[in-house]
Every structure is written in C-alpha cells, then in structure tokens.
Amino acid sequence: MNIKDKNTKELEVVCQDIRDEILRVVSKNGGHLSSTLGATELIVAMHKVFDIKKDPFIFDVSHQSYAHKLLTGRWEEFDTLREFNGLCAISLGVGAAKAIAIKGEQESRIPVVMIGDGSMTAGMVYEALNELGDRKYPMVIILNDNEMSIAKPIGAISRMLSSAMASPFYQRFKKTTESFVDNFGEGAHYIAKRMEESLKLITPGLMFEEMGINYIGPVDGHNLEQLIDILETAKNMGQPVIVHAQTLKGKGYAIAEGKEEKWHGVGPFDLESGSSAKKSTDKSATQIYTEALLKLCETNDKIVGATAAMPTGTGLTRLLEKYPNRFWDVAIAEQHAVTSMSALAKEGFKPFCTIYSTFLQRGFDQVIHDTCLMDLPVVFALDRAGIVGEDGETHQGAFDISFLRAIPNMTLFAPRDEKSFHYAMKFASEYEHPCSLRYPRGSFKKTSLVGATEFELGKSQLLQSSESDTLLIGYGQGVGRAYETAELLDEKVSILDLRFVKPLDEGMLRKMAKEHKKWFIFSDSAKMGGVGSAILEFLAKEKILDVQVTSFEYEDCFITHGNTTLIEESLGILPRQLAEKIKG
Ligand SMILES: Cc1ncc(C[n+]2csc(CCOP(=O)(O)OP(=O)(O)O)c2C)c(N)n1
C-alpha cells in the first residue's frame, strides 16, 4: 500500500483498517495485541515521513510493529504472524548510521528507530546513546511510551519518563518557556534548560540533551497530523533526535485499553466479549515452580529472588506480593539481575534468579564472572527451556545447557515432573554453589514411570530396567519424551533419568555401558554442547568405545516459531518419529 500520497484523513482510515486486521487475526490465532494497537499511528506516520525503500526502519520488538508488516506487503501473509525479540534497536540504528556515513549517503538516507519505554530500562540502550550523543549521527528515535513494559515498568527511568511531564505545572511551564524561547533564540534555550533544572524538573528532555541528543516531546502518539509534522522536523535536523510519543496500550479496542498486562500477549479470544477461547487445565511447570518456591520461603528466610521484567511469565508475581523485601522485578536487565543476586549470595542469602532460558543469554558474562568465578550459591531457574511455541525464533530455549555447561563451578540439573521438581528445588535451596535447573513452557509430559526420589548431587535415577541392548537417557522434559517413545517400541527398553548433566553420574553410566550398547539421548536442547555431548565426552574420557550414542537434541540451526507440535514434527522429535528412528 502506498501511503505517501494520502492525506491525514485518509491515513486515519488506514489506521482503522490496520487495527481491524490486527484484531481479526490476533483474536483468531492469538498473538501480541495491546502494544501493536497502541503503535499504529506512530508507524503510519513513520511510513508517511520516511522512505521504506531507502531509510533503515528498525523496530526494537516486533510485537509493536504489526502495522509495519501490514504496510510492507505482508497483508496477505499476516495470518501467519508472530514476534521477534529485540531490545537493541538503538545500537542497530547507530550501526546503520555509520554505514550510511561511510557510503556518503547522509543526504538521502536516515535511520528511524522505534523503541518502547520498557526497553529504556535495558543497559544496551545507554551504551548506544552514549556513542550516538558523541558522534551525532543523524538519526530519529521514536520512543513509544505506553507507560508499560509487559508488566508495570520498574525503576527510576520509567518514573522519570512519565511523572514530571504529566504534572500540570510542568506542562504550563513548558508552554510558557517555549514561546519565550522561540522569540529569543539560542541563549534563551540555555537559560530555559537551566531553569528546568533548578526547579528540579528533571525531565527526559534534560537527560537526553545532556547526553548530546535532541529531544522533542512529549507528543500525543495518536495524533497523526502532529506526529507527521514532528517527524518531518526531526528528519530534517541532521542530528540525532528522540521523539517522545505517549501512546495507549490497546488503543482502539476498548476492552484492552490501558494497563492490563493480560492483553500484551493473548491466545485466541472472542472479539465481542474479550473472553479467551480455551484454557489449559494441566498444571504448568511455572506453577509448580511458584508453589515449590513459596513453600521453601516459609521455612528459609534466606531465600530471595529476581525476575527481569517477567513477573507473570516466570510465576514470581505471588512471591513479589508476599515477600516485597525479598523478591524484586529488576526491569529488563538480566545482567543486573545476575550480578545483584550474586552480591546477595555473597552476603549469605540464597538467590533464585528466575529467567527464561533464552533471556539468560543476556547475562552470560555475569554468570561467569560475578557468580561462578566466585563460586557463589545463586540458583538459576530457567523457565521456557525447549521449544516455546509461537513467540518467535528468538524465544526458543535451546542453548542454556551448552553455554552453562562450559562454566567451572556450575552444576546443571533438571526435573521431569511435579514431584521431581519439588525435590530439585529442595536440592537447589540447600546447595552451596552456583546451579541451574531448567523446565519447559507448559506442563511436563505425563508418565507412569516410578516416582521421583530426592535429588542428590550428580545422581541419576534408573526408571526402567531391561535386558535390551537399548538405553534411553532422558534429561528434564526429555524423560517424558523418552517414555512416550519407549511405549511405541517393540521391546521393553531401559530408561534412565539423568537428572544431572553436570556433574554426570559416572558410576551409573559405567554400569549402563556394560549392560546396553545402544544409547539414545532425549533432551529439549541444542545438540552441540548439550546432553549428548556431555555423555560422549565422558565415554571418550573413559575410553569406552563400544557404546553407540545417538542424540535426539536439536540440530545446529535456529528453530522457527509456531505451534510446538508442528515444530517438533518438523525437527523429527515427536515420539512416533523417534521410535521409527530407533527401530531403524
Ligand atoms: C532480554 C529480554 N528480556 C525480556 C524480554 C521479554 N519482553 C518482551 S517485550 C517486553 C516489554 C517491553 O516493553 P516496552 O519496550 O515498553 O514495549 P511494550 O511491550 O510496552 O510495547 C519484555 C519484558 C525480552 N524480549 N528480551
């Protein structure tokens, strides 16, 4: 759709069409809703003012950018939509600006970046602004401020973004000084700024401008005409500029408007009533985690914990409510979560750092230097390990075993069901070194295998024993997958719940190597550096050469998003597919 020639009235109709389409598809398929509804006018204005054919358009999180997808020829494919992950858009903008400068294209091209207020709590934003303010590349940053992260935004930055400017005094002050300043030029600008400062009106404008970045705002992010004007001005400034736009999450769909977290990402729902189409009845691994942690907290007042802007997703909401002095939402700041929890461990507390598998990647260096190097007893509770479904390629929890296993002092283990989860949590709460436990999105697979026993460092549990040459080794959710596969085989095979991938149960593995010569590894994790790798390293160290190991972990590729069963089918890891592979 070419919107360049359309006037404001026509563009308002485009906005309405976009909202209708987003609502139609998301209510049918599920998806992210409220952020993207709120960003519609911003994106239409971006397309009106900037040129998508040559200006780099960079979105921090694609769940704000459905309108952009619709405007860039993806109306037909929109039914297949889900999200990307970001939180580094300004860095991408700075990189693009450098490329434009090297190519000598600054006269004709300019990067335009959209970033959410929640993302302003992530450190990388400031690393990029620090350089941008110094080098002054022409670039427009649209700060889409809906006063929400997924949950309520945390911290001084978000407070500053909204509070000072919302006050009527500030708004009056700003209006008066602006007209005054316009009449008196540069020197007056300086005086006005100093006045704002001395009146303790610490505003985002001051902060950004002190960093060397121009600031325009706050502007009404739903007023198309004003937005187009302001973006034109910003584009022609020839300098970095932040346009601070205030938007309403869920705008245009009354039921979802405002600060209700549940409309951030939704399953299919009924458009009329807003009620959701289906609810899962099985207890999720996250729910079990919450219950186990609440129970441990009752008797151990040293337990503390953090989430990085995912209180609901990680199940920490109830702990934050019950123990406001022991549990913290630290905003989108995984690095800070890891390091600050490490310091608490040094002070004798027992931190549970609760983070999705994929997001801990942000805190890798901190896990090495601030936790493991000091051998501090931080527990990393990794939710969403394995395939996470529709949330995007970036959200798959594939790499945690591979990257954590390499770190000295780190212990890795995983529960396979509700009972073993409680034992794993008890072990974690008593363990005096860094450790990490992983668990899946949704519920554990059900088995009728023997019940779990207490967790003991480096000890596996043999769940099913047989004369067969075949041994299925499961880790975490892989145990249920091994069980379902075993049920489809012609003979009864042995099944081992590995429990610990570091340290391995060497005694058990030596014994198994004598009794079974065909081993199959089941774990919802990347193959490289994963559970199979650990076992092969062990066999090589022991010079056990007569055992054949086949790992059913993920191949060396990024895994697309979509329905979990369909993805697993495409990877060939559904139990019926695995059974066929084992039968040969
Ligand atoms: C490193 C990392 N941590 C956490 C998340 C989960 N997450 C996705 S969007 C989001 C909130 C972003 O807030 P904001 O930038 O204000 O955008 P909004 O959703 O309000 O439109 C969070 C916490 C993530 N994607 N990446």
The ligand as a Gaussian input file, in Angstrom:
#p B3LYP/6-31G(d) Opt

LIG

1 1
 C       16.290000      -9.676000      27.018000
 C       14.801000      -9.721000      27.121000
 N       14.216000      -9.740000      28.336000
 C       12.864000      -9.809000      28.434000
 C       12.101000      -9.835000      27.305000
 C       10.594000     -10.014000      27.389000
 N        9.914000      -8.828000      26.920000
 C        9.436000      -8.732000      25.663000
 S        8.683000      -7.291000      25.385000
 C        8.938000      -6.766000      26.948000
 C        8.421000      -5.433000      27.373000
 C        8.897000      -4.338000      26.508000
 O        8.349000      -3.171000      26.976000
 P        8.284000      -1.916000      26.029000
 O        9.595000      -1.741000      25.368000
 O        7.775000      -0.783000      26.837000
 O        7.246000      -2.302000      24.917000
 P        5.670000      -2.576000      25.066000
 O        5.538000      -4.057000      25.188000
 O        5.155000      -1.839000      26.240000
 O        5.093000      -2.082000      23.791000
 C        9.625000      -7.725000      27.683000
 C        9.982000      -7.584000      29.104000
 C       12.754000      -9.800000      26.051000
 N       12.072000      -9.827000      24.901000
 N       14.092000      -9.762000      25.990000

